[in-house]
Amino acid sequence: MSRWELAFFGLTLKSKVDFILESFFLLTYYCGFTYQDVRLMSIAERTWFVNRLIDEFKKSNEKAEQN
């Protein structure tokens, strides 16, 4: 089976890291969620929290640049 067939039927290691584990890290490291908390969240809920965290980082950076 070729690499392309494997990628078609599931996530490659790179996409797993990029799409799943990165959000798990952000939410556990910065928000204090446990790995189990994040694992049990729906994708929509997890995406909302990650986007909200990004917004907070942007606001913090803008505020720091103004000072």
DSSP file (Angstrom, degrees, kcal/mol; ACC not computed):
  #  RESIDUE AA STRUCTURE BP1 BP2  ACC     N-H-->O    O-->H-N    N-H-->O    O-->H-N    TCO  KAPPA ALPHA  PHI   PSI    X-CA   Y-CA   Z-CA
    1    1 A M              0   0    0      0, 0.0     2,-0.1     0, 0.0     0, 0.0   0.000 360.0 360.0 360.0 135.3    0.0    0.0    0.0
    2    2 A S     >  -     0   0    0      1,-0.1     4,-1.8     4,-0.0     5,-0.2  -0.305 360.0-109.6 -82.1 166.7    1.4    3.4   -1.0
    3    3 A R  H  > S+     0   0    0      1,-0.2     4,-2.1     2,-0.2     5,-0.1   0.858 118.9  55.7 -60.4 -36.6    1.8    6.4    1.3
    4    4 A W  H  > S+     0   0    0      1,-0.2     4,-1.9     2,-0.2    -1,-0.2   0.866 104.6  51.8 -68.8 -36.8   -1.1    8.1   -0.7
    5    5 A E  H  > S+     0   0    0      2,-0.2     4,-1.5     1,-0.2    -1,-0.2   0.905 110.2  49.2 -65.5 -40.5   -3.5    5.3    0.0
    6    6 A L  H  X S+     0   0    0     -4,-1.8     4,-0.6     1,-0.2    -2,-0.2   0.908 110.7  50.1 -63.9 -41.5   -2.7    5.5    3.7
    7    7 A A  H >< S+     0   0    0     -4,-2.1     3,-0.6     1,-0.2    -1,-0.2   0.855 106.8  56.0 -66.4 -34.1   -3.2    9.3    3.7
    8    8 A F  H 3< S+     0   0    0     -4,-1.9    -1,-0.2     1,-0.2    -2,-0.2   0.878 110.2  44.3 -64.9 -37.7   -6.6    8.9    1.9
    9    9 A F  H 3< S-     0   0    0     -4,-1.5     2,-0.3    -3,-0.1    -1,-0.2   0.464 127.4 -14.4 -90.8  -1.7   -8.0    6.6    4.6
   10   10 A G  S << S-     0   0    0     -4,-0.6     2,-0.2    -3,-0.6    -1,-0.1  -0.986  87.7 -52.7-177.7-179.2   -6.8    8.4    7.6
   11   11 A L        -     0   0    0     -2,-0.3     2,-0.1     4,-0.1    -3,-0.1  -0.508  46.0-134.1 -74.8 138.4   -4.6   11.1    9.1
   12   12 A T     >  -     0   0    0     -2,-0.2     4,-2.3    -5,-0.1     5,-0.2  -0.419  33.3-102.1 -77.6 168.0   -1.0   11.0    8.4
   13   13 A L  H  > S+     0   0    0      1,-0.2     4,-2.3     2,-0.2     5,-0.2   0.905 122.7  52.3 -59.6 -41.8    1.3   11.5   11.3
   14   14 A K  H  > S+     0   0    0      1,-0.2     4,-2.7     2,-0.2    -1,-0.2   0.926 111.3  44.9 -62.3 -46.0    2.0   15.1   10.3
   15   15 A S  H  > S+     0   0    0      2,-0.2     4,-2.7     1,-0.2     5,-0.4   0.843 110.4  55.3 -70.4 -30.4   -1.7   16.0   10.0
   16   16 A K  H  X>S+     0   0    0     -4,-2.3     4,-2.1     2,-0.2     5,-1.9   0.937 112.2  43.2 -63.3 -45.3   -2.4   14.3   13.3
   17   17 A V  I  <>S+     0   0    0     -4,-2.3     5,-1.7     3,-0.2    -2,-0.2   0.938 117.9  45.8 -63.9 -47.2    0.2   16.4   15.0
   18   18 A D  I  <5S+     0   0    0     -4,-2.7    -2,-0.2    -5,-0.2    -1,-0.2   0.901 124.8  27.8 -65.0 -42.9   -1.0   19.6   13.3
   19   19 A F  I  <5S+     0   0    0     -4,-2.7    -3,-0.2    -5,-0.2    -2,-0.2   0.800 133.1  19.3 -95.5 -30.9   -4.7   19.2   13.8
   20   20 A I  I  X5S+     0   0    0     -4,-2.1     4,-2.0    -5,-0.4     3,-0.2   0.864 121.9  42.4-108.0 -59.1   -5.2   17.2   16.9
   21   21 A L  I  ><S+     0   0    0     -5,-1.9     4,-2.7     1,-0.2     5,-0.2   0.832 109.7  58.3 -66.8 -32.1   -2.2   17.2   19.2
   22   22 A E  H  ><S+     0   0    0     -5,-1.7     4,-2.5    -6,-0.3    -1,-0.2   0.926 108.7  45.4 -63.2 -43.2   -1.4   20.9   18.8
   23   23 A S  H  > S+     0   0    0     -3,-0.2     4,-2.3     2,-0.2     5,-0.2   0.885 111.4  53.5 -67.1 -37.0   -4.9   21.8   20.1
   24   24 A F  H  X S+     0   0    0     -4,-2.0     4,-2.2     2,-0.2     5,-0.3   0.933 110.5  47.3 -60.8 -45.0   -4.5   19.3   22.9
   25   25 A F  H  X S+     0   0    0     -4,-2.7     4,-3.1     1,-0.2     5,-0.4   0.951 111.6  49.5 -61.6 -49.8   -1.2   20.9   23.9
   26   26 A L  H  X>S+     0   0    0     -4,-2.5     4,-2.3     1,-0.2     5,-0.7   0.911 114.2  44.5 -57.0 -44.9   -2.5   24.5   23.8
   27   27 A L  H  X5S+     0   0    0     -4,-2.3     6,-1.8     3,-0.2     4,-0.6   0.841 118.4  42.0 -73.8 -33.0   -5.6   23.7   25.9
   28   28 A T  H  X5S+     0   0    0     -4,-2.2     4,-0.6    -5,-0.2    -2,-0.2   0.901 121.0  40.9 -78.2 -39.9   -3.7   21.6   28.5
   29   29 A Y  H  <5S+     0   0    0     -4,-3.1    -2,-0.2    -5,-0.3    -3,-0.2   0.939 129.3  23.7 -74.2 -48.6   -0.7   24.0   28.7
   30   30 A Y  H  <5S+     0   0    0     -4,-2.3    -3,-0.2    -5,-0.4    -2,-0.1   0.757 130.2  36.9 -93.9 -26.1   -2.4   27.4   28.6
   31   31 A C  H  <<S-     0   0    0     -5,-0.7    -3,-0.2    -4,-0.6    -2,-0.1   0.562  97.6-122.4-107.4 -10.2   -6.0   26.7   29.8
   32   32 A G     <  +     0   0    0     -4,-0.6    -4,-0.2     1,-0.2    -3,-0.1   0.600  57.4 148.5  81.0  10.0   -5.4   24.1   32.5
   33   33 A F        -     0   0    0     -6,-1.8    -1,-0.2    -9,-0.1     2,-0.2  -0.444  47.2-120.4 -70.2 151.3   -7.6   21.4   30.9
   34   34 A T     >  -     0   0    0      1,-0.1     4,-2.1    -2,-0.1     5,-0.2  -0.520  24.7-109.9 -83.2 162.8   -6.6   17.8   31.5
   35   35 A Y  H  > S+     0   0    0      1,-0.2     4,-2.5     2,-0.2     5,-0.2   0.901 122.5  52.1 -57.7 -41.0   -5.8   15.6   28.5
   36   36 A Q  H  > S+     0   0    0      2,-0.2     4,-1.9     1,-0.2    -1,-0.2   0.891 105.8  54.5 -64.6 -40.3   -9.0   13.7   29.3
   37   37 A D  H  > S+     0   0    0      1,-0.2     4,-0.7     2,-0.2    -2,-0.2   0.946 112.5  42.9 -56.3 -49.3  -11.1   17.0   29.3
   38   38 A V  H >< S+     0   0    0     -4,-2.1     3,-0.9     1,-0.2    -2,-0.2   0.895 111.1  55.2 -66.4 -40.6   -9.8   17.9   25.9
   39   39 A R  H 3< S+     0   0    0     -4,-2.5    -1,-0.2     1,-0.2    -2,-0.2   0.845 108.3  48.9 -61.1 -35.1  -10.3   14.4   24.6
   40   40 A L  H 3< S+     0   0    0     -4,-1.9    -1,-0.2    -5,-0.2    -2,-0.2   0.586  91.2 101.1 -84.6 -10.1  -13.9   14.4   25.6
   41   41 A M  S << S-     0   0    0     -3,-0.9     2,-0.1    -4,-0.7    -3,-0.0  -0.398  79.4-112.1 -70.8 150.1  -14.7   17.8   24.0
   42   42 A S     >  -     0   0    0      1,-0.1     4,-2.7    -2,-0.1     5,-0.2  -0.404  29.5-110.7 -72.0 161.7  -16.5   17.9   20.7
   43   43 A I  H  > S+     0   0    0      1,-0.2     4,-2.6     2,-0.2     5,-0.2   0.901 119.8  52.5 -61.5 -40.2  -14.4   19.2   17.8
   44   44 A A  H  > S+     0   0    0      2,-0.2     4,-2.2     1,-0.2    -1,-0.2   0.908 111.0  46.5 -63.0 -42.2  -16.5   22.3   17.7
   45   45 A E  H  > S+     0   0    0      2,-0.2     4,-2.3     1,-0.2    -2,-0.2   0.924 113.2  48.3 -66.2 -45.1  -16.0   23.0   21.4
   46   46 A R  H  X S+     0   0    0     -4,-2.7     4,-2.2     1,-0.2    -2,-0.2   0.908 111.8  50.3 -61.8 -42.1  -12.2   22.4   21.2
   47   47 A T  H  X S+     0   0    0     -4,-2.6     4,-2.6    -5,-0.2     5,-0.2   0.895 108.6  52.6 -63.4 -41.1  -12.0   24.6   18.1
   48   48 A W  H  X S+     0   0    0     -4,-2.2     4,-2.6     1,-0.2    -2,-0.2   0.942 110.0  47.6 -60.6 -47.9  -13.8   27.4   19.9
   49   49 A F  H  X S+     0   0    0     -4,-2.3     4,-2.3     2,-0.2    -1,-0.2   0.901 112.5  49.0 -61.7 -41.6  -11.5   27.3   22.9
   50   50 A V  H  X S+     0   0    0     -4,-2.2     4,-2.3     2,-0.2    -1,-0.2   0.933 113.0  47.0 -64.3 -45.2   -8.4   27.3   20.7
   51   51 A N  H  X S+     0   0    0     -4,-2.6     4,-2.2     1,-0.2    -2,-0.2   0.886 111.9  50.9 -64.0 -38.5   -9.7   30.3   18.7
   52   52 A R  H  X S+     0   0    0     -4,-2.6     4,-2.0    -5,-0.2    -1,-0.2   0.894 109.4  50.8 -65.3 -40.1  -10.6   32.1   21.9
   53   53 A L  H  X S+     0   0    0     -4,-2.3     4,-2.2     2,-0.2    -2,-0.2   0.904 109.0  51.1 -63.3 -42.4   -7.1   31.5   23.2
   54   54 A I  H  X S+     0   0    0     -4,-2.3     4,-2.4     1,-0.2    -2,-0.2   0.915 108.5  52.3 -61.3 -43.6   -5.6   32.9   20.0
   55   55 A D  H  X S+     0   0    0     -4,-2.2     4,-2.5     1,-0.2    -1,-0.2   0.902 108.8  50.4 -59.1 -41.7   -7.8   36.0   20.3
   56   56 A E  H  X S+     0   0    0     -4,-2.0     4,-2.4     2,-0.2    -1,-0.2   0.894 109.4  50.4 -64.7 -40.2   -6.5   36.5   23.9
   57   57 A F  H  X S+     0   0    0     -4,-2.2     4,-2.4     2,-0.2    -2,-0.2   0.911 110.8  49.7 -63.0 -42.1   -2.9   36.2   22.8
   58   58 A K  H  X S+     0   0    0     -4,-2.4     4,-2.6     2,-0.2    -2,-0.2   0.928 111.5  48.2 -62.9 -45.1   -3.5   38.8   20.0
   59   59 A K  H  X S+     0   0    0     -4,-2.5     4,-2.4     1,-0.2    -1,-0.2   0.910 112.1  49.7 -61.6 -42.2   -5.1   41.2   22.5
   60   60 A S  H  X S+     0   0    0     -4,-2.4     4,-2.2     2,-0.2    -1,-0.2   0.902 111.5  48.4 -63.5 -42.1   -2.3   40.7   24.9
   61   61 A N  H  X S+     0   0    0     -4,-2.4     4,-2.1     2,-0.2    -2,-0.2   0.903 111.5  49.8 -65.1 -42.1    0.3   41.3   22.2
   62   62 A E  H  X S+     0   0    0     -4,-2.6     4,-1.6     2,-0.2    -2,-0.2   0.906 111.4  49.0 -62.6 -42.1   -1.5   44.5   21.0
   63   63 A K  H  X S+     0   0    0     -4,-2.4     4,-1.1     1,-0.2    -2,-0.2   0.900 111.1  49.8 -64.5 -41.3   -1.7   45.8   24.5
   64   64 A A  H  < S+     0   0    0     -4,-2.2    -1,-0.2     1,-0.2    -2,-0.2   0.862 108.9  52.7 -66.5 -35.6    2.1   45.1   25.0
   65   65 A E  H  < S+     0   0    0     -4,-2.1    -1,-0.2     1,-0.2    -2,-0.2   0.820 104.8  55.8 -69.3 -30.7    2.9   46.9   21.8
   66   66 A Q  H  <        0   0    0     -4,-1.6    -1,-0.2     1,-0.2    -2,-0.2   0.800 360.0 360.0 -71.4 -28.8    1.0   50.0   22.9
   67   67 A N     <        0   0    0     -4,-1.1    -1,-0.2    -3,-0.2    -2,-0.2   0.447 360.0 360.0 -85.9 360.0    3.0   50.3   26.1
